[in-house]
Amino acid sequence: MFLAIWMLASATAVDPLDVTGVWYPGDEDSQVEIVTEGDSVSGRLINYDGVEFGPHYDSENPDEELRSRTILGLPIISGFQRAKTKWRRGDIYDPNEGKTYRSAIFLKDSDTLGVQGCIALFCQTQEWKRVPAESIIRFEPQADEAPAPEAAEQ
């Protein structure tokens, strides 16, 4: 009996390090794709509210030279190190505020990503929700024109 319960629990457990996929950061007005990159993970903005009307720029960036770059395709998750139960010591960039936060990320369940951002010793955890496959819309940056959507790969 114990073995059957353990096997059932093991079958439904999620790997907290398997954070790959497409996620809604906060509300559903943008989509971030997280991929494995060597011994780390990285993420980029693939969709946001208003993208179909033309590019939005990284205008809040504290580095004036970066304010003219478009936020579509912008790497916003980088530098994470693998730990036992989460990716840690990475950075998440928020283009809305132009701020970078030291962060940790981990899979809470198959559809929920825990994102912990810290400023000094104060940390706050957000939950990002997985974007269902049928709702993924990828916009690719285009030179001098508004991006065109691509169908989600399924």
N, CA and C of each residue as an Amber inpcrd file, in Angstrom:
protein
   462
   0.8240000  -1.1900000   0.0000000   0.0000000   0.0000000   0.0000000
   0.8770000   1.2670000   0.0000000   1.8920000   1.3030000   0.8730000
   2.7840000   2.4580000   0.9440000   3.4580000   2.6950000  -0.4070000
   3.8970000   1.6130000  -1.0540000   4.5650000   1.7330000  -2.3440000
   3.6300000   2.3470000  -3.3790000   2.3670000   1.9480000  -3.3900000
   1.4050000   2.4890000  -4.3500000   1.1830000   3.9760000  -4.1170000
   1.0940000   4.4040000  -2.8720000   0.9070000   5.8240000  -2.5570000
   2.1430000   6.6130000  -2.9690000   3.3360000   6.0810000  -2.6770000
   4.5730000   6.7580000  -3.0420000   4.6850000   6.9020000  -4.5580000
   4.3270000   5.8430000  -5.3010000   4.4010000   5.8890000  -6.7640000
   3.4240000   6.9150000  -7.3220000   2.2220000   6.9950000  -6.7430000
   1.2370000   7.9630000  -7.2020000   1.7370000   9.3820000  -6.9200000
   2.2750000   9.6180000  -5.7470000   2.8130000  10.9330000  -5.3870000
   3.9770000  11.3030000  -6.2900000   4.8270000  10.3580000  -6.6010000
   5.9740000  10.6230000  -7.4670000   5.5340000  10.9570000  -8.8810000
   4.4890000  10.3090000  -9.3550000   4.0140000  10.5280000 -10.7180000
   3.4220000  11.9270000 -10.8810000   2.8540000  12.5030000  -9.8150000
   2.2230000  13.7990000  -9.9280000   3.1380000  14.9440000  -9.4970000
   4.2960000  14.6280000  -8.9600000   5.2160000  15.6740000  -8.5140000
   5.8040000  16.4060000  -9.7160000   6.0890000  17.6870000  -9.5300000
   6.7060000  18.4600000 -10.6010000   8.1490000  18.7670000 -10.2330000
   8.9610000  18.9000000 -11.2420000  10.3570000  19.2740000 -11.0510000
  10.4130000  20.8010000 -10.9220000  10.7910000  21.3370000  -9.7620000
  10.7780000  22.7870000  -9.5820000  11.7530000  23.5190000 -10.5030000
  12.6710000  22.7900000 -11.1170000  13.6380000  23.4110000 -12.0250000
  13.1590000  23.4440000 -13.4820000  12.0450000  22.7640000 -13.7860000
  11.5370000  22.7430000 -15.1530000  10.6450000  23.9650000 -15.3850000
  11.2660000  25.1040000 -15.5910000  10.5520000  26.3710000 -15.7180000
  10.3400000  26.7820000 -17.1710000  10.7130000  25.9210000 -18.1160000
  10.5840000  26.2730000 -19.5240000   9.1180000  26.3660000 -19.9180000
   8.8550000  27.2010000 -20.8910000   7.4970000  27.3850000 -21.3880000
   7.2070000  28.8550000 -21.5970000   5.9380000  29.1440000 -21.8460000
   5.4910000  30.5220000 -22.0400000   4.5920000  30.8880000 -20.8680000
   4.8510000  32.0570000 -20.2990000   4.2220000  32.4700000 -19.0460000
   3.6210000  33.8590000 -19.1560000   2.5050000  34.0580000 -18.4170000
   1.9470000  35.3860000 -18.2060000   2.6090000  35.9570000 -16.9570000
   3.3930000  37.0120000 -17.0730000   3.9580000  37.6250000 -15.8640000
   2.9390000  38.5920000 -15.2530000   2.2980000  38.2070000 -14.1880000
   1.2510000  39.0340000 -13.6000000  -0.0460000  38.8210000 -14.3420000
  -0.6040000  39.8790000 -14.9040000  -1.8580000  39.7160000 -15.6400000
  -1.5660000  39.1770000 -17.0420000  -2.5900000  39.0990000 -17.8620000
  -2.4440000  38.4430000 -19.1690000  -2.1660000  39.4310000 -20.2950000
  -1.4480000  40.5220000 -20.0110000  -1.1940000  41.4990000 -21.0630000
   0.1590000  41.3250000 -21.7480000   0.9320000  40.3240000 -21.3290000
   2.1930000  40.0220000 -22.0080000   2.5290000  38.5490000 -21.8320000
   3.4460000  38.0690000 -22.6590000   3.8890000  36.6770000 -22.6040000
   5.4120000  36.6370000 -22.6470000   5.9750000  35.8200000 -21.7650000
   7.4190000  35.6510000 -21.6890000   7.7430000  34.1850000 -21.9450000
   8.6680000  33.9250000 -22.8580000   9.0940000  32.5570000 -23.1370000
  10.4070000  32.2940000 -22.4150000  10.4120000  31.2120000 -21.6090000
  11.6170000  30.8080000 -20.8820000  12.1490000  29.5370000 -21.5150000
  13.4420000  29.5300000 -21.8050000  14.1050000  28.3820000 -22.4260000
  15.3550000  28.0290000 -21.6380000  15.8040000  26.7850000 -21.8110000
  17.0730000  26.3660000 -21.2300000  18.1860000  26.9120000 -22.1110000
  19.2160000  27.4330000 -21.4750000  20.3460000  27.9880000 -22.2140000
  21.6260000  27.5390000 -21.5160000  22.2080000  26.4500000 -22.0100000
  23.3960000  25.8990000 -21.3570000  23.0510000  25.3950000 -19.9740000
  23.7600000  25.8740000 -18.9570000  23.4980000  25.4930000 -17.5750000
  22.5650000  26.4630000 -16.8730000  21.8480000  27.2560000 -17.6360000
  20.9780000  28.2670000 -17.0600000  19.6550000  28.3000000 -17.8130000
  18.8390000  29.2730000 -17.4900000  17.6040000  29.5270000 -18.2240000
  17.5860000  31.0080000 -18.5800000  16.8930000  31.3300000 -19.6540000
  16.7380000  32.7200000 -20.0480000  15.3180000  32.9110000 -20.5520000
  14.8920000  34.1530000 -20.5840000  13.5360000  34.4300000 -21.0450000
  13.4830000  35.7290000 -21.8050000  12.5620000  35.7760000 -22.7590000
  12.4090000  36.9800000 -23.5620000  10.9290000  37.2810000 -23.7510000
  10.6340000  38.5240000 -23.9590000   9.2760000  38.9920000 -24.1720000
   8.8560000  38.6610000 -25.5990000   7.7860000  37.8640000 -25.7670000
   7.3540000  37.4710000 -27.1180000   6.0330000  38.1150000 -27.5220000
   5.3350000  38.7370000 -26.5630000   4.0500000  39.3500000 -26.8580000
   3.7150000  40.3140000 -25.7230000   3.0680000  41.4230000 -26.0570000
   2.5800000  42.3510000 -25.0440000   1.4200000  43.1370000 -25.6250000
   0.6040000  43.6780000 -24.7480000  -0.5740000  44.4300000 -25.1440000
  -0.1690000  45.6200000 -26.0020000  -0.7010000  45.6970000 -27.2040000
  -0.4230000  46.8050000 -28.1100000   0.6760000  46.5520000 -29.1190000
   1.2970000  45.3790000 -29.0870000   2.4080000  45.0930000 -30.0040000
   1.9830000  45.1900000 -31.4690000   0.7200000  44.8710000 -31.7500000
   0.2610000  44.8810000 -33.1420000   0.1780000  46.2980000 -33.7220000
   0.2580000  47.3220000 -32.8650000   0.1780000  48.7070000 -33.3350000
   1.5420000  49.3330000 -33.5600000   2.5930000  48.5610000 -33.4000000
   3.9330000  49.0910000 -33.6250000   4.8130000  48.8680000 -32.4150000
   6.0970000  49.1190000 -32.5890000   7.0470000  48.8110000 -31.5200000
   6.9130000  49.7250000 -30.3130000   7.1740000  49.1620000 -29.1630000
   7.3310000  49.9180000 -27.9300000   8.8150000  49.8360000 -27.5700000
   9.3120000  50.8810000 -26.9680000  10.7390000  50.9670000 -26.7110000
  11.0410000  50.8830000 -25.2200000  12.2600000  50.5560000 -24.9300000
  12.7460000  50.4050000 -23.5540000  13.0180000  51.7950000 -22.9670000
  12.0100000  52.6360000 -23.0050000  12.1640000  54.0580000 -22.6840000
  12.4460000  54.3470000 -21.2190000  12.1890000  53.4010000 -20.3390000
  12.4390000  53.6050000 -18.9120000  13.8220000  53.1090000 -18.4850000
  14.5840000  52.5710000 -19.4220000  15.8960000  52.0390000 -19.0860000
  16.7940000  53.1410000 -18.5260000  17.4880000  52.8670000 -17.4060000
  18.3700000  53.8960000 -16.8530000  19.5700000  54.2170000 -17.7550000
  19.9040000  53.3180000 -18.6710000  20.9930000  53.5530000 -19.6150000
  20.4080000  54.2120000 -20.8680000  20.6850000  55.4720000 -21.0600000
  20.1130000  56.2260000 -22.1790000  20.3630000  55.5650000 -23.5320000
  21.4940000  54.9100000 -23.6890000  21.8260000  54.2720000 -24.9680000
  20.9140000  53.0860000 -25.2730000  20.2680000  52.5140000 -24.2590000
  19.3930000  51.3610000 -24.4730000  17.9260000  51.7470000 -24.6380000
  17.5950000  52.9910000 -24.4800000  16.1970000  53.4230000 -24.5330000
  15.5860000  53.3360000 -25.9190000  16.4000000  53.2170000 -26.9510000
  15.8670000  53.1450000 -28.3130000  15.6380000  51.7030000 -28.7710000
  15.9710000  50.7220000 -27.9530000  15.7360000  49.3260000 -28.3630000
  14.2740000  48.9530000 -28.1070000  13.7420000  48.1050000 -28.9810000
  12.3600000  47.6560000 -28.8150000  12.3070000  46.6020000 -27.7190000
  11.1740000  46.5370000 -27.0290000  11.0620000  45.5520000 -25.9530000
  10.6330000  44.1900000 -26.4650000  10.0970000  44.1090000 -27.6830000
   9.7490000  42.8160000 -28.2410000  11.0210000  42.0140000 -28.4910000
  11.0830000  40.8330000 -27.9350000  12.2610000  39.9880000 -28.0670000
  13.3330000  40.2930000 -27.0400000  13.0810000  41.2940000 -26.2100000
  14.0600000  41.7240000 -25.2190000  14.3030000  40.6180000 -24.1880000
  15.5640000  40.2560000 -23.9630000  15.8480000  39.2830000 -22.9090000
  15.5850000  39.9340000 -21.5520000  14.6580000  39.3650000 -20.8000000
  14.3350000  39.9440000 -19.4960000  14.6840000  39.0020000 -18.3450000
  15.0430000  37.7600000 -18.6550000  15.4240000  36.7790000 -17.6350000
  16.8000000  36.2640000 -18.0060000  17.7750000  36.3880000 -17.0840000
  19.1360000  35.9610000 -17.4150000  19.9590000  35.6950000 -16.1620000
  21.0440000  34.9460000 -16.3540000  22.0500000  34.7710000 -15.3200000
  21.7100000  33.8460000 -14.1690000  20.7550000  32.9740000 -14.3190000
  20.3320000  32.1100000 -13.2100000  21.2780000  30.9370000 -13.0050000
  21.3990000  30.5480000 -11.7580000  22.2050000  29.3910000 -11.3750000
  21.2860000  28.3130000 -10.8070000  21.5780000  27.0810000 -11.1900000
  20.7810000  25.9430000 -10.7210000  21.0740000  25.6860000  -9.2430000
  20.0180000  25.5020000  -8.4590000  20.1140000  25.0620000  -7.0680000
  19.2390000  23.8220000  -6.9330000  19.0800000  23.3010000  -5.7440000
  18.3100000  22.0680000  -5.5750000  16.8510000  22.2140000  -5.9670000
  16.2110000  23.2940000  -5.4990000  14.7750000  23.4240000  -5.7000000
  14.3600000  24.6700000  -6.4710000  15.3300000  25.4450000  -6.9730000
  14.9830000  26.6340000  -7.7430000  16.1980000  27.1350000  -8.5090000
  15.9280000  28.0140000  -9.4610000  16.9710000  28.7630000 -10.1410000
  17.1580000  30.0250000  -9.3280000  18.3980000  30.3780000  -9.0090000
  18.6190000  31.5150000  -8.1220000  19.7370000  32.4180000  -8.6480000
  19.8650000  33.5390000  -7.9840000  20.9050000  34.5280000  -8.3000000
  20.8790000  34.9910000  -9.7490000  19.6780000  35.0750000 -10.2950000
  19.5290000  35.5850000 -11.6510000  18.9120000  36.9690000 -11.6250000
  18.7310000  37.5230000 -12.8040000  18.1500000  38.8540000 -12.9230000
  16.8930000  38.7990000 -13.7750000  15.8990000  39.5710000 -13.3420000
  14.6990000  39.7820000 -14.1450000  14.5690000  41.2870000 -14.3480000
  14.5000000  41.6690000 -15.6170000  14.3930000  43.0820000 -15.9860000
  12.9300000  43.4150000 -16.2540000  12.4490000  44.4860000 -15.6640000
  11.0890000  44.9680000 -15.8840000  11.1620000  46.2040000 -16.7670000
  10.8250000  46.0780000 -18.0620000  10.9400000  47.2360000 -18.9530000
   9.9220000  48.3330000 -18.6350000   8.8370000  48.0000000 -17.9340000
   7.8600000  49.0310000 -17.5550000   8.4500000  50.0170000 -16.5550000
   9.3380000  49.5330000 -15.7090000   9.9600000  50.3860000 -14.6940000
  11.4200000  50.6990000 -14.9900000  12.0200000  49.9550000 -15.9180000
  13.4360000  50.1370000 -16.2090000  14.3160000  49.6470000 -15.0760000
  13.8310000  48.6530000 -14.3380000  14.5770000  48.1580000 -13.1810000
  14.8740000  46.6670000 -13.3380000  16.0040000  46.2770000 -12.7840000
  16.4190000  44.8770000 -12.7700000  16.3910000  44.3970000 -11.3280000
  15.8140000  43.2050000 -11.1350000  15.6850000  42.6460000  -9.7960000
  16.4540000  41.3350000  -9.6940000  17.1980000  41.1720000  -8.6160000
  17.8370000  39.8920000  -8.3060000  16.6920000  38.9420000  -7.9840000
  16.6930000  37.7580000  -8.5860000  15.5220000  36.9020000  -8.5000000
  15.8620000  35.4300000  -8.3560000  14.8460000  34.6870000  -7.9880000
  14.8560000  33.2270000  -8.0100000  13.5500000  32.8040000  -8.6780000
  13.5850000  31.7140000  -9.4330000  12.3730000  31.1970000 -10.0600000
  12.3020000  29.6980000  -9.8410000  11.0780000  29.1870000  -9.7420000
  10.8570000  27.7670000  -9.4980000   9.4360000  27.4160000  -9.8990000
   9.2340000  26.1730000 -10.2800000   7.9180000  25.6880000 -10.6550000
   7.1760000  25.2700000  -9.3980000   6.0250000  25.9070000  -9.1450000
   5.2170000  25.5690000  -7.9680000   4.3110000  24.3750000  -8.2610000
   3.6990000  24.4030000  -9.4260000   2.9380000  23.2740000  -9.9530000
   3.0270000  23.3750000 -11.4650000   2.4150000  22.4760000 -12.1840000
   2.6470000  22.4290000 -13.6310000   2.2360000  23.7060000 -14.3600000
   1.3770000  24.5210000 -13.7630000   0.9070000  25.7300000 -14.4280000
   1.2300000  27.0150000 -13.6710000   2.0630000  26.9260000 -12.6360000
   2.3720000  28.1100000 -11.8280000   3.8670000  28.2260000 -11.6010000
   4.4090000  29.3770000 -11.9630000   5.8190000  29.6740000 -11.7710000
   5.9500000  30.6340000 -10.5960000   6.7730000  30.2750000  -9.6340000
   7.0740000  31.1860000  -8.5360000   8.2340000  32.0740000  -8.9460000
   8.0540000  33.3800000  -8.8270000   9.0800000  34.3510000  -9.1990000
   9.3350000  35.2270000  -7.9780000  10.4960000  35.0650000  -7.4120000
  10.8400000  35.8030000  -6.2070000  11.8470000  36.8900000  -6.5600000
  11.4430000  38.1370000  -6.3500000  12.3220000  39.2690000  -6.6150000
  12.7490000  39.9050000  -5.3140000  13.9880000  40.3370000  -5.2610000
  14.5200000  40.8990000  -4.0230000  15.1790000  42.2450000  -4.2770000
  14.9860000  43.1520000  -3.3310000  15.7050000  44.4120000  -3.2740000
  16.3320000  44.4460000  -1.8880000  17.6560000  44.4520000  -1.8600000
  18.4070000  44.3440000  -0.5930000  17.9720000  43.0590000   0.1080000
  17.4620000  43.1480000   1.3060000  17.0500000  41.9490000   2.0470000
  15.5540000  41.6790000   1.9550000  14.8180000  42.5020000   1.2290000
  13.3790000  42.3580000   1.1440000  13.0000000  41.6440000  -0.1500000
  12.2610000  40.5450000  -0.0040000  11.8690000  39.7370000  -1.1580000
  10.3540000  39.6220000  -1.2250000   9.8680000  39.4950000  -2.4450000
   8.4420000  39.2940000  -2.6820000   8.3040000  38.2390000  -3.7670000
   7.3370000  37.3400000  -3.5940000   7.1200000  36.2840000  -4.5770000
   5.8280000  36.5460000  -5.3410000   5.9250000  36.4840000  -6.6700000
   4.7650000  36.5780000  -7.5570000   4.5010000  35.2060000  -8.1360000
   3.2940000  35.0190000  -8.6210000   2.9650000  33.8000000  -9.3600000
   2.7010000  34.1850000 -10.8080000   3.4240000  33.5400000 -11.7120000
   3.1690000  33.6770000 -13.1330000   2.4100000  32.4330000 -13.5680000
   1.4330000  32.5950000 -14.4450000   0.6280000  31.4750000 -14.9230000
   1.0890000  31.0510000 -16.3120000   1.0650000  29.7330000 -16.5330000
   1.4460000  29.1920000 -17.8470000   0.4080000  29.6090000 -18.8820000
   0.8680000  30.0080000 -20.0470000  -0.0140000  30.3520000 -21.1520000
  -0.4360000  29.0490000 -21.8240000  -1.7410000  28.7850000 -21.9340000
  -2.1670000  27.5720000 -22.6430000  -1.6530000  27.5940000 -24.0810000
  -1.3100000  26.4270000 -24.5920000  -0.7050000  26.3250000 -25.9320000
  -1.5310000  27.0480000 -26.9920000  -2.8440000  26.9720000 -26.9070000
  -3.6890000  27.6090000 -27.9210000  -3.7200000  29.1320000 -27.7840000
  -3.1980000  29.6700000 -26.7050000  -3.1950000  31.1220000 -26.4850000
  -1.8330000  31.7740000 -26.7120000  -0.8300000  30.9670000 -27.0470000
   0.5030000  31.5290000 -27.2790000   0.5140000  32.2560000 -28.6190000
   0.9440000  33.5050000 -28.5880000   1.1020000  34.2940000 -29.8140000
   2.4940000  34.8960000 -29.7690000   3.3080000  34.5170000 -30.7360000
   4.6700000  35.0380000 -30.8270000   4.7210000  36.1360000 -31.8760000
   5.2090000  37.2690000 -31.4700000   5.5060000  38.3370000 -32.4120000
   7.0140000  38.3740000 -32.5330000   7.5040000  38.4480000 -33.7370000
   8.9440000  38.5240000 -33.9630000   9.3100000  39.9490000 -34.3420000
  10.3770000  40.4810000 -33.7730000  10.7850000  41.8420000 -34.1290000
  11.0800000  41.9460000 -35.6240000  10.5850000  43.0140000 -36.2230000
  10.8180000  43.2620000 -37.6380000  11.5760000  44.5790000 -37.7650000
  12.4530000  44.6700000 -38.7090000  13.1900000  45.9140000 -38.9390000
  12.2550000  46.9550000 -39.5430000  12.1140000  48.0940000 -38.8900000
  11.3710000  49.2550000 -39.3930000   9.9010000  48.9940000 -39.7120000
   9.2900000  48.0040000 -39.1040000   7.8580000  47.8000000 -39.3020000
   7.2900000  47.0680000 -38.1000000   5.9940000  47.1160000 -37.9660000
   5.3330000  46.4310000 -36.8640000   5.4980000  44.9290000 -37.0430000
   5.7170000  44.1930000 -35.9630000   5.8990000  42.7530000 -36.0470000
   4.6480000  42.0270000 -36.5230000   4.8540000  40.8940000 -37.1400000
   3.7520000  40.0420000 -37.5720000   3.6520000  38.8480000 -36.6270000
   2.4200000  38.4650000 -36.2270000   2.3000000  37.3330000 -35.3100000
   2.6090000  36.0180000 -36.0040000   3.1210000  35.0830000 -35.2240000
   3.3440000  33.7260000 -35.7080000   2.4400000  32.8140000 -34.9230000
   1.9510000  31.7740000 -35.5490000   1.1370000  30.8030000 -34.8280000
   2.0150000  30.0620000 -33.8240000   1.4080000  29.6810000 -32.7280000
   2.1480000  28.9320000 -31.7020000   2.5270000  27.5690000 -32.2550000
   3.7370000  27.1350000 -31.9260000   4.1700000  25.7970000 -32.3170000
   3.5450000  24.8100000 -31.3560000   2.9230000  23.7890000 -31.8900000
   2.2690000  22.8220000 -31.0130000   2.7550000  21.4350000 -31.2660000
